[in-house]
Amino acid sequence: MPTLPRLLAAIHSHPRWSWAGLIAYAAAVTFPHENVQWLVNEIAIRITHRRLYQVSAAITMMEAAWLTWILIRRLRGQTA
């Protein structure tokens, strides 16, 4: 069984543990925020803010295209 369906099944089976996991995840990605800001600032100093925004937009567009492709593949596999 692929990883994502197993994860979703575990979340469905143990909703209270899922909330605890969500809180732990939120803390893990929130606390190092200052380090992330420092790193992004260092990148901006080296490549300029304009280029950083362009790179960020390109990454966002690639992610959107990838997720759209996944969604279309999943929808084709379903019956109406």
C-alpha positions as CSV (number, residue, x, y, z in Angstrom):
1,M,0.0,0.0,0.0
2,P,1.5,3.4,-0.9
3,T,2.5,5.8,1.8
4,L,-0.2,8.5,1.4
5,P,-3.2,6.1,1.6
6,R,-1.6,4.5,4.7
7,L,-1.2,7.9,6.3
8,L,-4.7,8.9,5.5
9,A,-6.1,5.7,6.9
10,A,-4.1,6.2,10.1
11,I,-5.4,9.7,10.4
12,H,-9.0,8.4,10.0
13,S,-8.4,5.6,12.5
14,H,-6.8,7.8,15.2
15,P,-8.3,11.4,14.9
16,R,-7.0,12.5,18.4
17,W,-3.4,11.5,17.5
18,S,-3.8,13.3,14.3
19,W,-4.5,16.6,16.1
20,A,-1.4,16.0,18.3
21,G,0.6,15.4,15.1
22,L,-0.7,18.6,13.6
23,I,0.2,20.6,16.6
24,A,3.7,19.1,16.6
25,Y,4.1,19.8,12.9
26,A,2.9,23.4,13.4
27,A,5.5,23.9,16.1
28,A,8.3,22.3,14.1
29,V,7.7,24.6,11.1
30,T,7.0,27.8,13.2
31,F,9.9,27.9,15.6
32,P,12.8,28.0,13.1
33,H,11.1,31.0,11.4
34,E,14.0,33.4,12.2
35,N,16.5,31.1,10.6
36,V,14.4,30.8,7.5
37,Q,14.1,34.6,7.3
38,W,17.9,34.9,7.7
39,L,18.5,32.4,4.9
40,V,16.1,34.0,2.5
41,N,17.6,37.4,3.2
42,E,21.1,36.0,2.4
43,I,19.7,34.6,-0.9
44,A,18.1,38.0,-1.7
45,I,21.4,39.8,-1.0
46,R,23.2,37.5,-3.5
47,I,20.6,37.3,-6.3
48,T,18.5,40.5,-5.7
49,H,14.9,40.6,-4.5
50,R,13.5,40.8,-8.0
51,R,15.2,37.5,-9.0
52,L,14.1,35.9,-5.7
53,Y,10.5,36.8,-6.4
54,Q,10.8,35.4,-9.9
55,V,12.3,32.1,-8.6
56,S,9.5,31.9,-5.9
57,A,6.9,32.4,-8.6
58,A,8.4,29.8,-10.9
59,I,8.5,27.3,-8.0
60,T,4.9,28.0,-7.2
61,M,3.8,27.6,-10.8
62,M,5.6,24.3,-11.1
63,E,4.0,23.0,-7.9
64,A,0.5,24.1,-9.1
65,A,1.1,22.3,-12.5
66,W,2.3,19.2,-10.7
67,L,-0.7,19.1,-8.3
68,T,-3.1,19.7,-11.2
69,W,-1.6,16.8,-13.1
70,I,-2.0,14.6,-10.0
71,L,-5.6,15.7,-9.6
72,I,-6.4,15.1,-13.3
73,R,-4.9,11.6,-13.1
74,R,-6.9,10.7,-10.0
75,L,-10.1,12.1,-11.5
76,R,-9.7,10.0,-14.7
77,G,-9.4,6.9,-12.6
78,Q,-12.7,7.4,-10.9
79,T,-16.1,6.4,-12.2
80,A,-18.8,9.0,-12.6
